[in-house]
Amino acid sequence: AEAVAEVLAAPESTIILVEIGSDLVGCVELTKHETCAVLGMLAVRPELQNQGIGRAIIREAERISLDELAAKEIRMHVLHMRNDMTSWYDRRGYQPNGERAPFPYSDERVGVPIRDDLEFVVLVKVLQ
């Protein structure tokens, strides 16, 4: 709850909530950084995955980033060993840019990792 409150209070961040009827089915966070937007916290309710909801959330995040945040690109961090996720994002135009980012082992809000080799690959998509 504390981490979510921090995100909601940050003026550079936007949380997009997706509802079907009155049910919350997904979300994503967009954070404006100079000429880019950073996409994070993308989630779709597990039993509703593979129905196009994630793709629709990404498309709307891209539209908001371009039209409302004047971002020229979107960046995101994905765990390097999650080939399934990097492939999914690749099919949506997101490419690794060669950067890596460390996993925040000291941040208790991300849980207690059971591996010591976690690292993020940075994916980027140019917006048009």
Protein Blocks (a to p, Z undefined) as FASTA:
>chain_A
ZZmmmmmmpmkbccddddehjacfbdcddddehjbccdehiacdfklgonommmmmmmmm
mmmmmmmnopabdcddddfklmmlmmmmmmnopacehiacdddfklmknopafbfkbccd
ddddddZZ
